[in-house]
Amino acid sequence: MPLRRGDDLPGRVWKTKAPVWAADLVEYGNMPRAEAARLQGFKTALAFPVILDNEVLAVSEFFSTGRHLRGSHFCGCIPQA
């Protein structure tokens, strides 16, 4: 499924050059793949950019079947990675 800059989690990360934490995919707006994620049992997602020379080269996306709040230790270390 092709995504444009700003669309879905990877498109938003690509546009903003910042990590995105979606604690509840059902409630998260602008996610065309929400139904597919729900059918797989995914509830939470994290996406972050891979940047070189201020250019986004890739976006990494991770999903979980559990609900996880943004305040987790893992999410806090993403900007330093």
QUIFEN-V495480 format. One record per residue. RES is the residue in one letter. PHI is phi in degrees with one decimal (999 if undefined). BURIAL is b if it has 16 or more other ideal C-beta (glycine too) atoms within 10 Angstrom, else e. D_CENTER is the distance of its C-alpha to the mean C-alpha in Angstrom with 1 decimal. Layout:
res;phi;burial;d_center
RES;PHI;BURIAL;D_CENTER
RES;PHI;BURIAL;D_CENTER
This chain:
res;phi;burial;d_center
M;999;e;15.7
P;-70.0;e;15.7
L;-120.7;e;13.2
R;-98.5;e;14.4
R;-56.5;e;13.2
G;100.2;e;11.6
D;-88.1;b;11.0
D;60.6;b;8.1
L;-63.0;b;4.4
P;-63.9;b;5.9
G;-67.7;b;8.9
R;-67.7;b;8.0
V;-63.5;b;7.0
W;-58.4;b;10.1
K;-70.9;e;12.1
T;-91.2;e;11.7
K;59.1;e;11.5
A;-136.1;e;9.6
P;-64.1;b;6.8
V;-128.2;b;4.7
W;-112.2;b;5.7
A;-113.8;b;6.5
A;-68.8;b;9.8
D;-140.8;e;11.2
L;-62.3;b;9.8
V;-66.2;e;13.4
E;-87.9;e;13.6
Y;-70.7;b;10.4
G;-83.6;e;12.0
N;55.8;e;11.6
M;-132.1;b;10.1
P;-60.5;e;12.8
R;-93.0;b;11.7
A;-58.0;b;11.9
E;-65.0;e;15.4
A;-63.3;e;14.8
A;-63.9;b;12.2
R;-61.7;e;14.8
L;-62.7;e;17.6
Q;-85.9;e;16.2
G;88.3;e;16.0
F;-76.3;b;12.3
K;-120.0;b;11.8
T;-127.2;b;8.9
A;-140.9;b;5.3
L;-133.3;b;3.9
A;-133.4;b;2.9
F;-145.0;b;6.3
P;-84.5;b;9.2
V;-107.1;e;12.5
I;-117.4;e;15.1
L;-137.5;e;18.9
D;53.2;e;21.4
N;63.9;e;19.0
E;-117.8;e;17.6
V;-76.1;b;14.2
L;-90.3;e;15.2
A;-161.4;e;12.1
V;-127.2;b;8.4
S;-97.4;e;7.7
E;-126.2;e;5.4
F;-131.5;e;7.0
F;-124.0;b;8.3
S;-136.3;e;11.2
T;-83.6;e;14.2
G;-98.8;e;15.0
R;-92.8;e;14.0
H;-129.3;b;13.1
L;-80.2;e;13.5
R;-60.9;e;11.9
G;-71.2;e;15.3
S;-66.2;e;15.0
H;-59.4;e;16.5
F;-60.3;e;13.8
C;-63.5;b;11.3
G;-67.6;e;14.3
C;-93.9;e;15.0
I;-58.2;e;11.9
P;-61.5;e;13.6
Q;-86.5;e;16.7
A;-70.0;e;15.5
